[in-house]
Protein backbone atom coordinates (compact mmCIF):
# COMPACT_ATOMS: atom_id res chain seq x y z
CA UNK A 1 0.00 0.00 0.00
CA UNK A 2 1.11 3.57 -0.62
CA UNK A 3 2.61 5.74 2.12
CA UNK A 4 -0.14 7.45 4.08
CA UNK A 5 -2.74 4.79 3.28
CA UNK A 6 -5.34 3.74 5.82
CA UNK A 7 -7.22 0.50 6.34
CA UNK A 8 -10.71 -0.30 7.63
CA UNK A 9 -11.23 -4.03 8.12
CA UNK A 10 -14.64 -5.32 7.20
CA UNK A 11 -16.61 -7.40 9.67
CA UNK A 12 -17.84 -10.98 9.27
CA UNK A 13 -21.33 -9.57 8.57
CA UNK A 14 -19.88 -7.33 5.84
CA UNK A 15 -18.13 -10.11 3.96
CA UNK A 16 -21.33 -12.19 3.74
CA UNK A 17 -22.93 -9.63 1.44
CA UNK A 18 -22.93 -10.15 -2.35
CA UNK A 19 -20.09 -8.64 -4.36
CA UNK A 20 -22.13 -5.86 -5.92
CA UNK A 21 -23.18 -2.23 -5.57
CA UNK A 22 -26.21 -0.70 -3.92
CA UNK A 23 -27.11 1.61 -6.80
CA UNK A 24 -29.83 4.25 -6.46
CA UNK A 25 -31.15 7.01 -8.69
CA UNK A 26 -32.65 10.17 -7.18
CA UNK A 27 -34.37 12.61 -9.51
CA UNK A 28 -35.00 16.31 -8.89
CA UNK A 29 -37.03 18.95 -10.68
CA UNK A 30 -34.65 21.84 -11.36
CA UNK A 31 -33.54 24.17 -14.14
CA UNK A 32 -30.13 24.94 -12.68
CA UNK A 33 -27.08 23.89 -14.66
CA UNK A 34 -25.28 20.65 -13.84
CA UNK A 35 -22.07 22.63 -13.27
CA UNK A 36 -23.72 24.77 -10.59
CA UNK A 37 -25.37 21.80 -8.92
CA UNK A 38 -22.15 19.78 -8.99
CA UNK A 39 -20.20 22.49 -7.17
CA UNK A 40 -22.67 22.44 -4.29
CA UNK A 41 -22.86 18.65 -4.15
CA UNK A 42 -19.07 18.30 -4.19
CA UNK A 43 -18.76 20.78 -1.33
CA UNK A 44 -21.09 18.52 0.63
CA UNK A 45 -18.98 15.50 -0.32
CA UNK A 46 -15.90 17.14 1.23
CA UNK A 47 -17.73 17.40 4.54
CA UNK A 48 -19.03 13.83 4.16
CA UNK A 49 -15.59 12.38 3.47
CA UNK A 50 -14.14 14.12 6.51
CA UNK A 51 -16.70 12.32 8.68
CA UNK A 52 -16.52 9.01 6.76
CA UNK A 53 -13.00 8.94 5.27
CA UNK A 54 -13.17 5.35 4.04
CA UNK A 55 -15.80 6.34 1.47
CA UNK A 56 -12.90 7.55 -0.67
CA UNK A 57 -11.31 4.10 -0.68
CA UNK A 58 -11.68 0.73 -2.36
CA UNK A 59 -12.82 -2.66 -1.09
CA UNK A 60 -9.89 -5.03 -1.50
CA UNK A 61 -9.39 -8.75 -0.89
CA UNK A 62 -6.91 -9.66 1.80
CA UNK A 63 -5.65 -12.56 3.86
CA UNK A 64 -5.95 -12.01 7.56
CA UNK A 65 -2.93 -12.59 9.82
CA UNK A 66 -4.82 -15.08 11.96
CA UNK A 67 -4.50 -18.34 10.03
CA UNK A 68 -4.30 -16.75 6.60
CA UNK A 69 -8.07 -16.61 6.25
CA UNK A 70 -9.53 -14.71 3.32
CA UNK A 71 -11.22 -11.44 4.14
CA UNK A 72 -11.98 -7.95 2.85
CA UNK A 73 -10.82 -4.50 3.86
CA UNK A 74 -11.21 -0.91 2.72
CA UNK A 75 -8.02 0.92 1.77
CA UNK A 76 -7.75 4.65 1.14
CA UNK A 77 -5.04 7.25 0.85
CA UNK A 78 -5.13 9.60 3.83
CA UNK A 79 -2.98 12.15 1.99
CA UNK A 80 -5.67 12.88 -0.59
CA UNK A 81 -7.65 15.89 0.58
CA UNK A 82 -10.62 15.82 -1.82
CA UNK A 83 -13.12 13.14 -2.74
CA UNK A 84 -13.64 12.13 -6.34
CA UNK A 85 -15.74 14.60 -8.30
CA UNK A 86 -19.21 13.82 -9.53
CA UNK A 87 -19.14 12.32 -13.01
CA UNK A 88 -21.15 14.41 -15.49
CA UNK A 89 -23.03 11.98 -17.75
CA UNK A 90 -24.51 14.70 -19.96
CA UNK A 91 -28.10 14.53 -21.18
CA UNK A 92 -30.37 11.51 -21.62
CA UNK A 93 -33.11 11.21 -24.28
CA UNK A 94 -35.90 11.22 -21.70
CA UNK A 95 -38.14 14.16 -20.80
CA UNK A 96 -38.48 14.79 -17.09
CA UNK A 97 -42.17 15.68 -17.26
CA UNK A 98 -43.06 12.40 -18.97
CA UNK A 99 -40.99 10.26 -16.60
CA UNK A 100 -41.38 11.92 -13.22
CA UNK A 101 -44.64 10.13 -12.51
CA UNK A 102 -43.02 6.72 -12.62
CA UNK A 103 -39.67 6.12 -14.29
CA UNK A 104 -39.47 2.42 -15.11
CA UNK A 105 -36.29 0.37 -14.61
CA UNK A 106 -35.90 -0.18 -18.37
CA UNK A 107 -36.14 3.58 -18.99
CA UNK A 108 -32.88 4.27 -17.14
CA UNK A 109 -29.95 4.21 -19.62
CA UNK A 110 -27.18 1.94 -18.40
CA UNK A 111 -24.48 4.51 -19.19
CA UNK A 112 -25.66 7.02 -16.56
CA UNK A 113 -24.29 4.92 -13.69
CA UNK A 114 -20.80 5.77 -12.40
CA UNK A 115 -19.68 2.14 -11.95
CA UNK A 116 -20.49 -1.17 -13.69
CA UNK A 117 -23.48 -3.27 -12.72
CA UNK A 118 -21.28 -6.13 -11.54
CA UNK A 119 -17.89 -6.26 -9.85
CA UNK A 120 -15.97 -8.71 -12.03
CA UNK A 121 -12.88 -10.60 -10.93
CA UNK A 122 -10.51 -8.00 -12.39
CA UNK A 123 -12.12 -5.07 -10.57
CA UNK A 124 -12.42 -7.15 -7.40
CA UNK A 125 -8.71 -8.00 -7.36
CA UNK A 126 -7.69 -4.38 -8.06
CA UNK A 127 -10.08 -2.98 -5.48
CA UNK A 128 -13.59 -1.72 -6.26
CA UNK A 129 -14.46 1.87 -5.21
CA UNK A 130 -16.59 2.15 -2.09
CA UNK A 131 -18.45 5.22 -3.32
CA UNK A 132 -19.18 6.67 -6.76
CA UNK A 133 -21.70 9.22 -7.98
CA UNK A 134 -22.78 10.72 -11.29
CA UNK A 135 -25.25 13.34 -12.45
CA UNK A 136 -27.19 13.75 -15.70
CA UNK A 137 -29.79 16.08 -17.15
CA UNK A 138 -33.12 15.13 -18.70
CA UNK A 139 -33.59 16.22 -22.32
CA UNK A 140 -36.25 18.86 -21.57
CA UNK A 141 -33.91 20.64 -19.08
CA UNK A 142 -36.53 20.41 -16.34
CA UNK A 143 -34.77 17.97 -14.08
CA UNK A 144 -31.63 16.03 -13.21
CA UNK A 145 -30.81 12.56 -12.01
CA UNK A 146 -28.27 11.82 -9.30
CA UNK A 147 -26.89 8.26 -9.40
CA UNK A 148 -25.21 7.05 -6.20
CA UNK A 149 -23.46 3.70 -5.83
CA UNK A 150 -21.91 2.19 -2.70
CA UNK A 151 -20.18 -1.15 -2.36
CA UNK A 152 -22.47 -3.65 -0.63
CA UNK A 153 -19.61 -5.12 1.38
CA UNK A 154 -19.07 -1.65 2.90
CA UNK A 155 -22.69 -0.65 3.63
CA UNK A 156 -26.15 -2.14 3.72
CA UNK A 157 -29.32 -0.29 2.66
CA UNK A 158 -29.66 1.39 6.06
CA UNK A 159 -25.99 2.39 6.02
CA UNK A 160 -26.46 3.71 2.49
CA UNK A 161 -29.35 5.89 3.65
CA UNK A 162 -27.32 7.13 6.64
CA UNK A 163 -24.46 8.15 4.33
CA UNK A 164 -26.88 10.15 2.20
CA UNK A 165 -28.28 11.74 5.34
CA UNK A 166 -24.78 12.80 6.38
CA UNK A 167 -24.20 14.19 2.89
CA UNK A 168 -27.32 16.35 3.06
CA UNK A 169 -26.36 17.61 6.52
CA UNK A 170 -23.07 18.77 5.05
CA UNK A 171 -24.92 20.55 2.29
CA UNK A 172 -27.04 22.48 4.76
CA UNK A 173 -24.20 23.10 7.28
CA UNK A 174 -25.98 21.05 9.94
CA UNK A 175 -23.15 18.57 10.39
CA UNK A 176 -20.56 19.45 13.01
CA UNK A 177 -16.94 19.07 11.93
CA UNK A 178 -16.04 18.37 15.56
CA UNK A 179 -17.71 14.95 15.49
CA UNK A 180 -15.26 12.07 15.33
CA UNK A 181 -14.94 10.04 12.10
CA UNK A 182 -17.23 7.06 11.67
CA UNK A 183 -14.78 4.17 11.44
CA UNK A 184 -13.44 1.10 13.28
CA UNK A 185 -16.55 -0.93 12.56
CA UNK A 186 -14.97 -4.21 13.70
CA UNK A 187 -14.53 -2.93 17.26
CA UNK A 188 -17.98 -1.34 17.36
CA UNK A 189 -19.77 -4.50 16.26
CA UNK A 190 -17.67 -6.99 18.24
CA UNK A 191 -17.99 -4.88 21.40
CA UNK A 192 -21.77 -4.66 21.01
CA UNK A 193 -21.94 -8.46 20.65
CA UNK A 194 -19.12 -9.29 23.09
CA UNK A 195 -21.16 -11.28 25.59
CA UNK A 196 -22.88 -13.33 22.88
CA UNK A 197 -19.65 -13.88 20.92
CA UNK A 198 -18.03 -15.27 24.05
CA UNK A 199 -20.88 -17.74 24.42
CA UNK A 200 -20.67 -19.00 20.82
CA UNK A 201 -16.86 -18.99 20.65
CA UNK A 202 -16.54 -22.78 20.83
CA UNK A 203 -19.10 -23.53 18.09
CA UNK A 204 -17.81 -24.96 14.82
CA UNK A 205 -19.05 -24.28 11.26
CA UNK A 206 -21.01 -27.55 11.00
CA UNK A 207 -23.03 -26.67 14.11
CA UNK A 208 -23.63 -23.15 12.89
CA UNK A 209 -24.73 -24.21 9.39
CA UNK A 210 -27.22 -26.56 11.05
CA UNK A 211 -28.61 -23.73 13.19
CA UNK A 212 -28.78 -21.32 10.24
CA UNK A 213 -30.36 -22.97 7.19
CA UNK A 214 -30.40 -19.57 5.47
CA UNK A 215 -26.73 -20.33 4.73
CA UNK A 216 -25.21 -23.41 3.12
CA UNK A 217 -21.71 -24.86 2.63
CA UNK A 218 -22.87 -26.27 -0.73
CA UNK A 219 -22.71 -24.06 -3.84
CA UNK A 220 -25.91 -23.73 -5.88
CA UNK A 221 -26.35 -25.92 -8.95
CA UNK A 222 -26.10 -23.80 -12.07
CA UNK A 223 -28.80 -24.43 -14.69
CA UNK A 224 -27.85 -25.51 -18.19
CA UNK A 225 -29.31 -22.26 -19.49
CA UNK A 226 -30.76 -19.14 -17.97
CA UNK A 227 -34.32 -18.25 -19.01
CA UNK A 228 -35.04 -14.60 -19.88
CA UNK A 229 -36.02 -12.44 -16.91
CA UNK A 230 -37.91 -9.15 -16.62
CA UNK A 231 -37.72 -6.29 -14.13
CA UNK A 232 -40.92 -4.32 -13.59
CA UNK A 233 -42.36 -1.78 -11.17
CA UNK A 234 -45.69 -2.18 -9.37
CA UNK A 235 -47.47 0.31 -7.12
CA UNK A 236 -49.49 -0.88 -4.11
CA UNK A 237 -51.78 1.75 -2.57
CA UNK A 238 -51.46 1.71 1.22
CA UNK A 239 -55.25 1.86 1.52
CA UNK A 240 -55.56 -1.52 -0.19
CA UNK A 241 -52.93 -3.07 2.07
CA UNK A 242 -54.70 -1.63 5.12
CA UNK A 243 -57.98 -3.09 3.86
CA UNK A 244 -56.40 -6.53 3.80
CA UNK A 245 -55.00 -6.01 7.31
CA UNK A 246 -58.49 -5.10 8.56
CA UNK A 247 -59.93 -8.23 6.96
CA UNK A 248 -57.34 -10.30 8.81
CA UNK A 249 -58.02 -8.71 12.20
CA UNK A 250 -60.08 -10.28 14.92
CA UNK A 251 -58.20 -13.55 15.21
CA UNK A 252 -55.52 -14.59 17.68
CA UNK A 253 -52.20 -14.01 15.97
CA UNK A 254 -48.93 -12.16 16.08
CA UNK A 255 -49.04 -8.49 15.17
CA UNK A 256 -49.23 -8.23 11.39
CA UNK A 257 -47.18 -5.37 9.99
CA UNK A 258 -47.74 -3.75 6.63
CA UNK A 259 -44.50 -5.38 5.53
CA UNK A 260 -45.64 -8.86 6.54
CA UNK A 261 -48.97 -8.50 4.72
CA UNK A 262 -47.36 -7.11 1.57
CA UNK A 263 -44.73 -9.87 1.60
CA UNK A 264 -47.52 -12.45 1.98
CA UNK A 265 -49.36 -11.03 -1.02
CA UNK A 266 -46.23 -10.96 -3.20
CA UNK A 267 -45.07 -14.43 -2.14
CA UNK A 268 -48.42 -16.09 -2.73
CA UNK A 269 -49.16 -14.33 -6.04
CA UNK A 270 -45.76 -15.16 -7.52
CA UNK A 271 -45.98 -18.77 -6.35
CA UNK A 272 -49.38 -19.11 -8.03
CA UNK A 273 -47.96 -17.68 -11.27
CA UNK A 274 -44.97 -20.01 -11.14
CA UNK A 275 -47.17 -23.04 -10.53
CA UNK A 276 -48.92 -22.44 -13.83
CA UNK A 277 -45.57 -22.79 -15.58
CA UNK A 278 -44.43 -25.84 -13.60
CA UNK A 279 -47.04 -28.29 -12.39
CA UNK A 280 -44.41 -30.24 -10.44
CA UNK A 281 -43.90 -27.19 -8.24
CA UNK A 282 -47.15 -27.97 -6.42
CA UNK A 283 -45.59 -31.06 -4.87
CA UNK A 284 -43.02 -29.13 -2.84
CA UNK A 285 -42.48 -26.09 -0.66
CA UNK A 286 -41.35 -22.54 -1.23
CA UNK A 287 -39.05 -20.42 0.94
CA UNK A 288 -39.42 -16.71 1.49
CA UNK A 289 -36.23 -14.93 2.48
CA UNK A 290 -36.48 -11.39 3.84
CA UNK A 291 -33.71 -9.04 4.92
CA UNK A 292 -33.92 -7.91 8.55
CA UNK A 293 -32.05 -4.87 9.89
CA UNK A 294 -29.99 -6.12 12.82
CA UNK A 295 -29.39 -2.64 14.25
CA UNK A 296 -32.76 -2.83 15.95
CA UNK A 297 -31.79 -6.11 17.60
CA UNK A 298 -28.28 -5.12 18.82
CA UNK A 299 -28.14 -2.82 21.84
CA UNK A 300 -25.84 0.19 21.85
CA UNK A 301 -24.57 -0.31 18.29
CA UNK A 302 -26.07 2.62 16.38
CA UNK A 303 -27.39 6.03 17.43
CA UNK A 304 -28.57 9.06 15.42
CA UNK A 305 -25.38 10.91 16.39
CA UNK A 306 -23.06 7.98 15.64
CA UNK A 307 -24.84 5.75 13.13
CA UNK A 308 -23.39 2.37 12.31
CA UNK A 309 -22.86 2.27 8.56
CA UNK A 310 -21.67 -1.31 8.07
CA UNK A 311 -23.78 -4.35 7.27
CA UNK A 312 -26.14 -5.78 9.86
CA UNK A 313 -28.31 -7.71 7.42
CA UNK A 314 -29.82 -10.92 8.76
CA UNK A 315 -31.95 -13.21 6.64
CA UNK A 316 -35.25 -14.49 7.94
CA UNK A 317 -36.47 -17.74 6.43
CA UNK A 318 -40.13 -18.68 6.09
CA UNK A 319 -41.33 -21.85 4.40
CA UNK A 320 -44.75 -23.07 3.27
CA UNK A 321 -46.21 -25.60 0.87
CA UNK A 322 -46.78 -24.34 -2.65
CA UNK A 323 -50.41 -25.43 -2.48
CA UNK A 324 -51.05 -23.34 0.65
CA UNK A 325 -49.46 -20.29 -1.01
CA UNK A 326 -51.45 -20.49 -4.23
CA UNK A 327 -54.59 -18.72 -3.03
CA UNK A 328 -56.98 -16.02 -4.12
CA UNK A 329 -57.87 -13.27 -1.71
CA UNK A 330 -61.61 -13.69 -1.52
CA UNK A 331 -63.36 -14.08 1.81
CA UNK A 332 -62.98 -17.86 2.22
CA UNK A 333 -59.19 -17.56 1.77
CA UNK A 334 -58.71 -15.00 4.53
CA UNK A 335 -57.69 -17.70 6.97
CA UNK A 336 -55.03 -18.95 4.53
CA UNK A 337 -53.66 -15.46 3.89
CA UNK A 338 -53.69 -14.85 7.64
CA UNK A 339 -51.56 -17.96 8.08
CA UNK A 340 -49.09 -16.83 5.38
CA UNK A 341 -48.74 -13.36 6.92
CA UNK A 342 -48.23 -14.86 10.37
CA UNK A 343 -45.54 -17.20 9.00
CA UNK A 344 -43.72 -14.15 7.59
CA UNK A 345 -44.13 -12.21 10.84
CA UNK A 346 -42.82 -15.06 12.94
CA UNK A 347 -39.73 -15.54 10.75
CA UNK A 348 -38.84 -11.85 11.20
CA UNK A 349 -39.65 -11.59 14.91
CA UNK A 350 -37.22 -10.77 17.70
CA UNK A 351 -37.74 -14.29 19.04
CA UNK A 352 -36.10 -15.59 15.86
CA UNK A 353 -33.53 -12.87 15.15
CA UNK A 354 -31.85 -11.48 18.25
CA UNK A 355 -28.36 -10.69 19.52
CA UNK A 356 -27.45 -14.31 20.16
CA UNK A 357 -28.55 -15.42 16.68
CA UNK A 358 -26.66 -12.52 15.15
CA UNK A 359 -23.55 -13.55 17.06
CA UNK A 360 -23.92 -17.06 15.62
CA UNK A 361 -23.94 -15.66 12.08
CA UNK A 362 -20.93 -13.50 12.94
CA UNK A 363 -19.13 -16.59 14.25
CA UNK A 364 -20.08 -18.64 11.18
CA UNK A 365 -18.51 -16.14 8.79
CA UNK A 366 -15.50 -15.73 11.06
CA UNK A 367 -14.86 -19.43 11.56
CA UNK A 368 -14.45 -20.58 7.94
CA UNK A 369 -11.12 -20.27 6.13
CA UNK A 370 -12.74 -18.70 3.09
CA UNK A 371 -15.96 -16.69 3.37
CA UNK A 372 -16.62 -17.40 -0.32
CA UNK A 373 -17.49 -20.97 0.71
CA UNK A 374 -20.70 -19.75 2.37
CA UNK A 375 -23.65 -19.82 -0.01
CA UNK A 376 -27.36 -18.93 0.16
CA UNK A 377 -29.47 -21.63 1.76
CA UNK A 378 -32.35 -21.19 -0.67
CA UNK A 379 -32.90 -22.14 -4.31
CA UNK A 380 -31.57 -19.26 -6.41
CA UNK A 381 -32.27 -20.69 -9.85
CA UNK A 382 -35.21 -23.06 -9.40
CA UNK A 383 -38.15 -20.61 -9.75
CA UNK A 384 -39.38 -21.79 -6.36
CA UNK A 385 -38.11 -19.45 -3.64
CA UNK A 386 -38.44 -15.69 -3.17
CA UNK A 387 -36.25 -12.92 -1.71
CA UNK A 388 -37.76 -9.61 -0.56
CA UNK A 389 -35.88 -6.58 0.74
CA UNK A 390 -37.69 -3.52 2.06
CA UNK A 391 -36.46 0.06 1.70
CA UNK A 392 -39.87 1.40 2.66
CA UNK A 393 -38.82 3.15 5.87
CA UNK A 394 -35.39 4.48 4.87
CA UNK A 395 -36.76 8.01 4.47
CA UNK A 396 -34.99 8.82 1.20
CA UNK A 397 -37.84 11.08 0.10
CA UNK A 398 -37.23 13.24 3.18
CA UNK A 399 -33.61 14.03 2.28
CA UNK A 400 -33.10 17.70 1.40
CA UNK A 401 -30.17 18.32 -0.94
CA UNK A 402 -30.37 22.06 -0.50
CA UNK A 403 -30.66 25.03 -2.83
CA UNK A 404 -31.30 24.09 -6.44
CA UNK A 405 -32.34 20.51 -5.75
CA UNK A 406 -34.44 20.15 -2.60
CA UNK A 407 -35.99 16.74 -1.98
CA UNK A 408 -36.07 14.00 -4.63
CA UNK A 409 -39.28 13.56 -6.59
CA UNK A 410 -38.76 9.84 -7.05
CA UNK A 411 -36.26 7.13 -6.11
CA UNK A 412 -35.29 4.17 -8.24
CA UNK A 413 -32.89 1.26 -7.73
CA UNK A 414 -30.85 -0.24 -10.53
CA UNK A 415 -32.40 -3.54 -11.55
CA UNK A 416 -30.71 -6.60 -12.98
CA UNK A 417 -31.72 -9.89 -14.62
CA UNK A 418 -32.84 -12.12 -11.77
CA UNK A 419 -35.64 -14.45 -10.79
CA UNK A 420 -37.64 -14.22 -7.59
CA UNK A 421 -36.28 -10.96 -6.21
CA UNK A 422 -38.40 -8.04 -4.99
CA UNK A 423 -37.37 -4.71 -3.51
CA UNK A 424 -39.98 -2.59 -1.74
CA UNK A 425 -38.89 0.94 -2.61
CA UNK A 426 -38.90 3.90 -0.20
CA UNK A 427 -42.44 4.86 0.73
CA UNK A 428 -43.79 7.82 -1.20
CA UNK A 429 -47.03 9.42 -0.04
CA UNK A 430 -49.65 6.68 0.20
CA UNK A 431 -48.06 4.20 -2.19
CA UNK A 432 -45.57 1.37 -1.79
CA UNK A 433 -43.70 0.72 -5.02
CA UNK A 434 -42.24 -2.73 -5.57
CA UNK A 435 -39.51 -3.49 -8.09
CA UNK A 436 -39.94 -7.12 -9.07
CA UNK A 437 -37.48 -9.34 -10.94
CA UNK A 438 -38.96 -12.54 -12.30
CA UNK A 439 -38.75 -14.94 -15.23
CA UNK A 440 -40.41 -13.23 -18.18
CA UNK A 441 -43.02 -15.95 -18.69
CA UNK A 442 -43.98 -15.94 -15.01
CA UNK A 443 -44.14 -12.14 -15.05
CA UNK A 444 -46.58 -12.27 -17.97
CA UNK A 445 -48.77 -14.76 -16.10
CA UNK A 446 -48.64 -12.63 -12.94
CA UNK A 447 -49.73 -9.47 -14.76
CA UNK A 448 -52.81 -11.27 -16.09
CA UNK A 449 -53.81 -12.58 -12.67
CA UNK A 450 -57.06 -11.01 -11.50
CA UNK A 451 -56.04 -11.10 -7.83
CA UNK A 452 -52.75 -9.30 -8.54
CA UNK A 453 -54.46 -6.59 -10.57
CA UNK A 454 -56.84 -5.81 -7.69
CA UNK A 455 -53.85 -4.73 -5.57
CA UNK A 456 -51.63 -2.81 -7.97
CA UNK A 457 -52.23 0.45 -9.76
N, C-alpha and C positions, 0 to 999 in steps of 0.2 A: 504493500500500500504506500501511497505517496506520503511525504513528510506533512504533518499537520492533519492527517486523516483521523476520523473518529469512527467508532463502531458502536452500534446498538444491536445486541443479540436479540433474536426473536425467540419467543416463548414456545413451549410445546403446543399450545393452542394455536399459535400463529402458523406453525409449519404444517398443520393439518389442513389448512385451507387450500383450495385449488390454485394452481399456478396461472393466475389470470388477473385482469384488472376489473375493479368496480368502476364502471364508466357511465357517467350521467350527463345528460344535456339539460341545461336550464335556458329557457328563452325569455327575452325581455322586449317589451314594446318601447322603442326609443328611436329618435332620429339623429342622435349624436354620432359623430364619426367613430370608427373603430379605434383610430389613433388616440383620440381623447379618452375614450373609455379604457383603453389598455393602460394608459399612464396611471389612471386612478386605481385600477385593479392591481397593477404591479407594485404600486406603493403599499397596498394592503398586503401583498405577498411578502414584502420585506418584513413587515411586522409579524406576519404569520411564521416566517422561517426563523425569526429570532426566538419565538416561543417554542416552535417545533423544528429544530434544526435538521433532524434526520429526514424531513420531507425533501431536502435537496439531494439526497443520496440515492443509492441503488441497492436493491435486494440481491445479495450474492450468495452462492453456495459456499459452504465451509465444512471443515471437519473439526469437531470439537476436541479439545485437549483430552477430555475424559473418555478414553477408550477409542478415540478416532471416529466417533459416531458422526454421521452426516447431519448437518443442520443448515440454518440460514441466518444471515445477519445483514444489517443495513450498514453500508459504508458511505461516508461523505467527507468532503474536504473542508475542514474547519477554517481554512485560509480564504475561502471564497466568500466575499461579502454579500453578493446579490444572488437571489434565486434566478432560475431560468425565466426568460421573458415568455409572455403569452405568444403562442404561434398564431399569426394572422392567416386564416384559411381563405380569405377573400369572400366572394359572394357565391351563394348557391341559387340554383334556378327554381326557387320556391318562394311564393309570396307569403309574407307573414300573415296577412289578413285571411288568407284562405287556409292556413295551416294552424293558426293559433287555437282554434276550437278543438283540435284533436290530432296533432301530428302523429302519424302512424309509424311504426318501426321501419317499414320499408321505404318511407319517405326521406329518411335521414341518410344523406350521401355518406358512404364509408370514408371518403377522404377528408371529412371535417374533423375526425378524431386525431388527437395528438400522438397516439401510440397505436401499434397494431392490435387487432382483436385478440390474438393469442401470443403468449410468450413462448417462442420456439426454443429449441435447445441452444441455439447459438446465442440468442439474447439472454437466456437464462445463465449460461456460463460466463458471459461478459459482465452481467449485472444489469437487471432491468430497473429503470427509473421508478422511484417510489411515487412521484407526483409529476403529472404533466397536464397542461391546460392549453386550450386553443379557443379562438373566437372567430365567428364568421357573421356576415351580414346577409339577411334575406334580400331577394332581388328587388322588392318594392321599396327598400330603404326605410321600412317602418319597424324593423326589429332586428335583434341580433341573437345569436345562439352562443352560449358559453359551454364548452365541453370540458369536463373535468374527469381525470382518470387517476386512480390510486391503486397501488399494488395490493391485491387481496391478502397477501401474506403479511403486510404491514398494518392494515386496518380492516375492520369489518364494516358493515353498513352503518352501524351506530357511530363508530370511530370516524368514518367518512363524513357523516353529518356534523360531528363535533368539529372536525377540521374546517368545514365550510363556515360553521358558526364563529370560530376564531378568526377566520378570514374577514368576515363581515364586521366583526368588532374592530379589527384593525382599520377597516375602511371608514368607520364612523368614530374613530379615536376613543372607543370605549374600552379597549384592551390596555391594561397597565403593563408598561415595559418592565416594571419591577418584579413581576411574577416570574418564578423560576421556570426554566425550560421543562417541557413535558417529555421526559426520557426515562431510561432505566426501567423499562417495562418488566424485565425478568424479576427484579427485586420487588416491584410493586405487586405483581401477581403472586409470586411465591410466598411473600410475607402475608398476603391476605388469605392464602390457603394453607399456611404453615401447619396448623394443627391437623388438618385433614391429610396433608401430604405426609406427615409423620406416621399417621395411622396406616396409610396404604403403601408405605415405603417397601415393605417386604413382598408385595404382590408381583407376580410375574406376568409376562404378556399373555400367556394362555388363559390365565384366570381372568384377566381384564377383557380379553376378546369375548369370553363367555358371558361376562356381565354386561357387555356393551355390544349387542348385535347390530347396532348402527354402523359398526366398523367391522372389517373382515381382513384376515391375513391372506385371503385368496383373491387374485386379480380377476376382474370381470372377464367373461368370455366375449370376445369380439365377434360380431355377426359377420357373415360372409360378405354382405353388402349393407349399406346404410340407406334406408328408404328416405325419400324427400320429406323434409319437415317445414312447417310454416310457423311464423311468429306473428300473432295478432293481438290487438288491444280490445278489451271489453270493459264496459262501464256498468257498474252495479249501483243503482241508487240506494242510499242508506235506508230510505223509507221502506224499500222492499225487503231488505235484510231484517229491519226491525219488525216488519210484519211477520216474517218467519219466526223470529224469536218469540213474539207474542203468541203465536200458534203453538209453540213448544212449551210455553209456561204452564204451570199448574201441576207439574209432576215432580216427584222427588228426583233430584238429579244434582250434579255439580253445577256451578254457575256457568252458564253458556255465554261466552264473549262473542262480540261481533266477528272476531277473527275465527273462532271455532265454528260458527255457523257458516261463514263464507267458505272456509276450508272444506266443510262437509258438503256444501253444494257443489263446489268445483270437483272434489274427489269423486263424488257419486256420479255426476254428469259425465265426466271424462271416462270413468270406468264403463258406464253404459254405452258410450260411443265406441269404445275399444272392443267391447264384447260383440258388437255387430260385425266387426272386422275379423274377429277370431273367436269362433264358438268354443274352442277348447279353454279359453280364458275362464269360462264360467265354472270350471272344475276346481279352480284354485283360489288363492287369496291375493289381496293387493295390500301393499304397504304405503302409508302416507308418511313422508318425512317432512318435518317443519323445523325451521331454524329458530332457536330460542336464545334470547339475549341473556347471557350469564351474568351481566353486571347487576341485574336485579336480584340475583341469588347469592352474590358474594358480598359480604359485609365489608365496608370500609375500603372498597377498591376504587370507586369513581365518585367524584363530587362535581357539582357545577363549576366550582373554581378550579379544580384539578381533574378534569375528565380523563378517563383511561381510554386511550385511542386504539390499543391493540385488539386482537381478536378474542372475543369471549363467546363464540358461537358454539352452542350445543345443539345436537340433533335429537328431536323427539321422534319416536317411532310408534306409529299406530298401525294396526293390521286388522283386516276384516275380510270376510268372504266376498268374492266378486258378486255372487247372487244377492247378498244383503246390501251391497252398494248400488246395485242397478235398480233404482227406484224412481218413481215419479213423485211429485210433491203435492199430490191431492190429499184430501183429509184422511183417508185410511192409512196413508204412508207416514203420517206424522210421527208415529211411534218409532218407525224405522229411522227416519231422519234424526229424531231425538237421540236414538242410540248411536248414530254415526257421530253427531256433534259431541256427545258425551265421551265417546272413545277418543276424539281429537283433544278435548279438554283435559282428559285424564293423562294423556301422553305428554302434555305440555306443563302439567301442574308442578308445584313446588315439592310435592311428595315424590315425584319422579326425577326431577332435575333440581338438585340442591348442591350445597358446597361439597359434600362428600363425593357425590357422583361426578362433579366437575373435577375434583382432585384425582379421581380414578382415570378420567380421560387424559388429564395432564400427565399422570404417571405412565399411561399406555404409550403416549407419543414419546415420552422421555426414556422409556425402557427398551425400545427397539434400536438396533444398530443403524437402521436406515428408515427414516420416516416415510420414504416413498414405498415401503412395503405394507403400508396401511391403506386399505381400499374401502370404498363405500360398502355398507352391508345390505344394500338394496339392489334391485335389478335395474341397471342403467339403460340397457338396450332392449329389454323384452316387452315394451309396451304394456307393462303391468303395474308398475309402481309410479308414485307421484312425489314431487318435491315442491314445496311451497315456501317462499320467503316473503315476509311482510315488511314493507317500508312505510306502512300507513301512518305510523305515529312519529316519524323522524322529523317532522316540522319543516321540511325544505321549502314549503310555500311561505313560511313566515320569515325567511331570511331576507334581510334588507341590504342590498349591495350599494346603497348610497346614491348620491346625485347622478342622474343620467340613466340609471338602471332601475333602482327600486327593488321590488320583490318580483320573483319569476312568475310569469303567467302560466307556464306549464312545465312539468318535469318529465323527462323520458330517460329510460335506461337502454343502453345498447343491447340489442337482442343478438342471438346466435342460433344456428341450426341445432336443435335439441328436441328431445321427446320427453314429455311428462314433466315439464318445468313451468312453474307459475311464479310471478313476482307481483305482489300487491303493491302498487305504486303509492307514493305519499298521498294522503287524503287531501282532496281539494273540494271545498264547499261540502255538498251533501252527496258526493259521489266517490266510490272506491273504484279506481281503474286497475284492471288486472292485465298484465302482459303474459300471454300464454304461448308456450312453445310446445308443439305437438306434431305428430306425423300428419302430413297433409291430408291423407284420406280420412283419418280420424277427426281432424279439424273440420272437414267438410260435413261429416256426419253430425258432429256436435252443433254446428251452426244451423242445421235443419231440425234440431230437436226442439219440440214444442215447449218442453219444460225449461230448457236453457233460455229460449227467447223470451220467456215470461220474466226473467230476472235481469237481462241485460238491455241496455238502451240500443 
